[in-house]
């Protein structure tokens, strides 16, 4: 795929998106609350979307802001978010994050990538998603789907999600930064699977280099 074809590809991905279930963080982020985006993204790591959504809602019913979260002990947080992956570790980190944000940032989620990256268990994927979905700041969130599909298309030639993020920053028009993750995650879950993707159903197959694809359906 050539970068000058990106407008057509984005439009086709938008059409395909209408037939998919929205990613859980996208659902949670509709009210543009950075706190909810941060927490639900942390819970989503190594966890299925359905489990993440239910756990997020249970936690938000009890702690709908960072101050209330800080008042819960680790065991209560763990109970509320179970059975997300590594729920005990995530409960410990959420408790730490709540205290740091209150003590260091006056109870406000940092609106800065470098500051977000200082928080426990917050990597570039999570930080960029908070900026994009919580603050509407142009940021490219690269997870396994964005990394895989960007390479398959031939947009980038990278080895890691972090490399993909910086490569996309150089070539992807900024107007697409926020929605790129939204479009590619459900596309990767439903069509451009890790193994044997559904190329026969793919609406952007004519643009795709199929880099690294050995078998497809």
Long-range contacts (C-beta under 8 A, 24 or more apart in sequence): 1-153, 1-154, 1-155, 1-207, 1-208, 1-209, 3-155, 3-171, 3-172, 5-207, 6-172, 6-173, 6-176, 8-207, 9-153, 9-204, 9-207, 10-176, 10-179, 10-183, 12-203, 12-204, 13-183, 13-184, 13-187, 13-203, 13-204, 14-183, 15-203, 16-187, 16-191, 16-203, 17-182, 17-183, 17-186, 17-187, 20-186, 20-187, 20-189, 20-190, 21-49, 21-186, 22-182, 22-186, 23-49, 23-181, 23-182, 23-185, 23-186, 24-49, 24-50, 24-52, 24-53, 24-56, 25-52, 25-129, 25-133, 26-133, 26-182, 27-53, 28-53, 28-56, 29-133, 29-134, 32-133, 32-134, 32-135, 32-136, 33-134, 34-109, 34-111, 34-130, 34-134, 34-135, 35-65, 35-66, 35-109, 35-134, 36-60, 36-134, 37-129, 37-130, 37-133, 37-134, 38-97, 38-109, 38-116, 38-122, 38-126, 38-130, 38-134, 39-69, 39-94, 41-125, 41-126, 41-129, 41-130, 42-90, 42-93, 42-94, 42-97, 42-121, 42-122, 42-126, 43-81, 43-84, 43-90, 44-84, 45-85, 45-86, 45-90, 45-121, 45-126, 46-85, 46-86, 47-84, 47-85, 51-83, 51-84, 52-84, 55-80, 55-81, 55-82, 55-83, 55-84, 55-87, 56-81, 66-98, 66-101, 66-102, 66-107, 66-109, 67-98, 67-102, 67-107, 69-94, 69-95, 69-98, 70-95, 70-98, 70-99, 70-102, 89-121, 90-121, 93-120, 93-121, 96-120, 97-121, 97-122, 109-134, 111-135, 111-137, 113-139, 124-161, 124-162, 124-165, 125-161, 128-165, 129-181, 132-177, 132-178, 132-181, 133-178, 136-178, 138-174, 138-177, 138-178, 139-177, 139-178, 140-165, 140-168, 140-169, 140-172, 140-177, 140-180, 140-181, 141-180, 141-181, 142-168, 142-181, 143-181, 143-185, 144-188, 144-194, 145-184, 145-185, 145-187, 145-188, 145-189, 145-192, 146-180, 146-181, 146-184, 146-185, 146-188, 148-188, 148-192, 148-194, 149-184, 149-187, 149-188, 149-192, 150-184, 151-211, 151-212, 152-192, 152-197, 152-208, 152-209, 152-210, 152-211, 152-212, 152-213, 153-204, 153-207, 153-208, 153-209, 153-211, 154-208, 154-209, 154-211, 157-211
